[in-house]
Amino acid sequence: TILVLDFGSQYTHLITRRLRELNIYSEMLPCTQKIADLPFTPKGVILSGGPYSVYAPDAPHVDPAVFDLDVPILGICYGLQELAWHHGKDVLAGEKREYGHAALQLEKHVGSEAHVSKLFEGLPDDMDVWMSHGDKLGRLPDGFVTVATSANSSFAGIAHERKEYYGVQFHPEVTHTPRGVDLLRNFAAGICKARQDWTMASFVDKEIIRIRALVGEKGQCIGAVSGGVDSTVAAKLMQKAIGDRFHAVMVDNGVLRKNEAATVEKTLTAGLGINLTVLDRSSLFLDRLAGVTDPEKKRKIIGNTFYEVFQTEADKIAKEAENTPNAGKIEWFLQGTLYPDVIESISFKGPSATIKTHHNVGGLPEKMSLKLIEPLRELFKDEVRELGTSLGIPEDLVWRHPFPGPGIAIRIIGEVTPEKVRIVQEADLIFIEEIRRAGLYRKISQAFAALFEGKAVGVVGDQRLHGHIVGLRAVQTSDFMTADAFEFEWKVLREVRNRIGNEVGGVARVFYEISSKPPATIELE
Ligand code: XMP
């Protein structure tokens, strides 16, 4: 195990991610972790970056016992300052901000002796690195030598080769440092001799043990599932860990995709053995949406109605739970938060970084005074997919496009009516079927049908038809922050148009949206 001590840099999780990519097991703990309380003996320690200055009175510091572990240590950015500071309190030159690309040169001599640090073994003499720091080292701490420099920093890389302590001013964990992963391999696999045998299966085992320890022998947990990959993977992990003491709830809000509730029910219960309750509340939601045209109001109505329905059901399940032998109260709430959500909501309070939880279910656990359990919070989307596959979740579900919480209510411009919902559901199903048939589903990040306000004229046979106007949208994106419209071959769109005309009653026109994001967004409202 490599121990990563977190000083609150937004990049810290990337260190553990890069180590996972190298099949090396790591644990990330707060920088304030007491070394005597460590539940394992690490083969090496990485001190992360952080937004502080080691001189500041409230700056966080590692437990000095880390230096008695007698294992290699790598300090990154703030971690380098911290490492140096423990070897002499006067090592910093003070503030010197640097942000962006820098050219790194390896130092190939110590005095007159030829020497390349083990940390940089096999790496080129010049390499591109990413800098993001506030403080700068002013002198070498005792026993250290310079092993790399950059134009702005004579101490971009330092080493105490006998103790195997290393420090780098740049961030090897970000992709802007292209050879950074080789440096991390040199440290973890080379210098620390950590084994490269970690797999997703070991993540599952470890997570199950962690969940069982948290929840206890009798504890129970509740969570909402949507049919998307994140909530399904999280639910399957819970089911594996605590069986039926995990209660999944799915609310059919009337603005889901066609047949969604039934399909999810079948996959999750019969397929995955999850203890699931499906609540059909479509009329309640559609009644409340009647006459509402403002997109934010629609979102609010759907959100609030969801909490109401969920809470009522949770109370019911909690009552039943009290009467179940060998089961305790429901104290836990499952949330499928991923690491990118965590980064978005990181904030710093006091000496150590606190991470605010990302509420994609709007503060529900607090209102219900439940404790949060977030088994996916260290993972990125592609890792969640890999995990889903290793848990036996069907490929179709694992690779499913994301679907917004307010569903097709925000894909119907203007008022939501049952008739409009039907048209969007049917058109959407045809669009997705044709995308799959053309082998494009995985190439496209998100695709859907939508409905414009008003009607347009068309002809069906000899009749003029005043019919609805369907919009189709398909985008390619890596992060959903920016996106490009997908460039279909004409014949695919033509087939979709023909089928919508023939199979979905009441549609006069079909448009394909060509805007990228920005200036447009992915959804229409
Ligand atoms: P936009 O439209 O902002 O969408 O470009 C980016 C991503 O977010 C999804 N989205 C939502 N998801 N509730 C959600 O759960 C919402 O209100 C919402 N609005 C947009 C959208 O589907 C896309 O994946």
Boltz pocket constraint, residues with backbone or C-beta under 6 A from the ligand:
constraints:
  - pocket:
      binder: B
      contacts: [[A, 299], [A, 402], [A, 403], [A, 404], [A, 405], [A, 406], [A, 446], [A, 480], [A, 517], [A, 520], [A, 521], [A, 522], [A, 523], [A, 524]]
      max_distance: 6.0
